[in-house]
Amino acid sequence: LDQSPAQVLLLQAPPNWEDVYNLYNSPPVETRPYTVLRREGSFEVRRLPRTRVLEVVQWTAHSPSASTCNLCRPVVPGAAFTSRQPSSRTPWFPTRPIIAEHLDAAGDGAATRYTVPIPSRNANEDLPEPVPEPGAEDKGVTMQIKTLPARTVAVCRLPGILPSDQAVIDAAAALADDVAARGYTVAKDDASSMPFQFGQYNTKVGFDSEGCLSIVQYQGTLGPLRRNEVSIPLQV
């Protein structure tokens, strides 16, 4: 080596200022707010406020089962990232959770609907309608910005790494039974025979300053510490 161990230490000990700047330029993740109304049995009853979201729907030939992971490991389709990934010197605005849910369709078709909260800094702006990359619609990907109304949901947490979508389905069924046993009524969704949503909190989805999806960042959260949630809409 041309350098002694002491010289190598002196070169590596000081902070890498590019990394420090990247950390500074990645603000804390913004989580969709909610209010816990009460805790009962295995679940919480939460009130979700009116929220503006980016909705991405991807059609598929496969319904959730023990051999699929569309719900338990939600990944927003690449076609939805309509802005170039920010450089290390470009601010971006991360949000969570990624919400995934199954939709039925005519015939043998099905789809997974993903929703991601729009950053609050863009919530009241007239954002341009998102257009997927060329050819995305041929692959069954559609996008829109919409406002979700305030609603009440029952939520249970599922820690750890889930093996398949069947784990989500089983947890949702158990939650529905517990909810019904305590006198609540599940609000039906005409688009789905499975009226539940899966939320994943260990991934940041980033928007640029114009409110366009630009980056996804997977956090290296240890398996037992991962935060997953299943929610069911309630009639109030």
N, C-alpha and C positions, 0 to 999 in steps of 0.2 A: 504493500500500500504506500501511496505517496504521502499519506497523512498519518500522524500518530493518533492513538486512541484519544488523547487529550484534545487534539485539534478537532476530531470528529465530534466529540462531546460538545465542544464550544459551538460547533456549527448547528447541531441538532437541538441543543437545550433551549435556545431562545424560541419564542412562539413563531409559528409560520403566519405572517401577517395576512397572507391571502386567505388562509383558513379562518382567521379571526374576523376578517371582513365578511366572509361568507356567512358566518354565524350571526354577525351583526345584521346582515341584510336579510336574514330569514327570521321574521318576527314570530312570536309565540302563536301557536295555532289557535284559531277562533272556533270554538265549539258551539253548535246550535244550542241555544238556551232552552231550559225547561224548568218547570216548578213541580216539585214533588208534593202532591196533595195528601197522600197517605201511603202507608205501607201495610200490606195485608198478605199473610202467608208467604208464598214464594215470590211475590211481585210487588212493584211500586205502581201507584196510579199517578201519572204525570199529566200536566197540562202543557202542551206545546203551543207556543205563540204562532201567529201568522208569520210565515217565512217565505222568502224568495229563494228559489232553487233552480239549478240547472238539471233538467231531466233528460236522461239518455235511455233509449229503449233499444235493445238488441234482440232480434228474433232468432230463435233456435229451434231445432227439431227435437230437443231433449227436455223433458220435464224433470224437476228435481228428484233425485233418487240417491241410493247408496253409492252410485257410480259417477255422480256429478258433484262439482264444487262451485257452481255459478253463484250460489247464495253465500256459502260459508267462507268463501275467499273472494269477496267482490273486487273486481278489477274493472274500472271504467274503460270501455273500448278505446283503443288508440285513436280512432277516427274523431273522438270528441275533443281532442286536444287541438284546438283551432288556432292557437297562438304558439309561436316558436318558444322553445324552452328558454327561460331567462338565463342570461350569463351570470357569472359570479358577482357582477357589479350592478345587476338589475333587481330592484325590489320586487318581491312577489308576496302574495297574501294567502296563507294556507287556511283551510277550513276542514272540519270533520263534523259528524261521521259520514262515511259512505253508507247510504241506505240501499239495500237490494230487496226486491220482491218479485215473485213469480206472477206472470199474467197468462191467462188462457187466451187462446185464439181460435178462430174458426178452423174446422178440420183438425189436422194433426199438429198444427203449429202451436208454438208457445213462445214466450219472451221473458227476458229479465229486464226489469225497469230499475235503473240506478238514479238516485237523486243526491245531489251534493249542494250544501248551502252556498249561496252567493255571499261573498264577504260583505259585512255590514256597510263598509265604505261605498259599495256600489248598489246597495239595496234600493235606493230611491232614484237611481239614474235610469234613463231610457237606454237600455243596453241594446245593441244590435242583435237581431235574431241569429243564433248560432247556426252555422252551415257546416256539416261534416265535410271531411276531406273528399275529393272526387272519388266516386265509386263506392262510397260508404253506404249509400242507400241501397245499392245493388247487393250489399252484404247484410242488409236488414238492420241498419243503424239509423235511427232518427233522433233528433234533438229539439228541445224547446226550453225557453225560460218561462217559468210559471210561478204563481204565488199559491202556496199551500195555505188553506184556512187554518185557524186555530182549532185544536182538537184535543181530546182526552184519550190517553192510551194506557194500557197495562203493560208493564215492562219487566222482564226477568233477565238476569245476567248469565252468560255462559262463558266462564273463564277457560283459558287454554287454547290449544290448537284443535279445531274441530276436524274430524276425519272426512266428512262428506256432508252433502246437503240433507241426508237423512237425519243427521243429528239435529239440524235446525227444525226439520219437520216434526220430529218427535218432541222437541222442546216446546214448539208452538202448540202442539196438541195437548201436552201436559198443562201448559199455561191456560189454554182455553177451558180445560176441565176445571182448573182451580178458580178461574174467573167466574164461570157459571155456578160453581158450588157456593160462591160468596154473593150471589144475587146480581151480578152484573150481566149486561146484554152486549154481545159483540156486534159492532156496526159492520154490515156487509159491504163488500166492494164488488160491484157488478163485473169488474174486469178480471176478477180472480176467484177461483174456488178455494184458494188458500189465503184468507184475509189476515196475513201477518207480514211484518217487515223484519229484516235482519240488519242490524247496525254494526259497523266495524269502526273502532276508534283508534286503531294503531297505524293508520295510514293518513298522511297529510295530502290533500289535493289542493294545488296552488293555482291562483288566478293572477293574471297580470294587472297592471293599473287600469286597463280598459274593461276589466271584468270578463276576460276570456280565459278559458281553461288552458294552462300552459305546462304544468308539471305535476308529477305524483312522486311522493317521497315516502318510502317504506321505512318505518322506524324499527330498529332492531330490538323490539321488546321480547323478553324471554317468554316462552310459551305459557307457563303458568300465570304470568302477569297480564296476558293479553285480555283486552276488554271487548267482548262481543255481547250483543243484546238482541233479544227477540221481543217485538212489541205487537200488540193487538189493539185495534181501534175500539173504543167503547161508545155506546150510546149514552148521552147525558140529557 
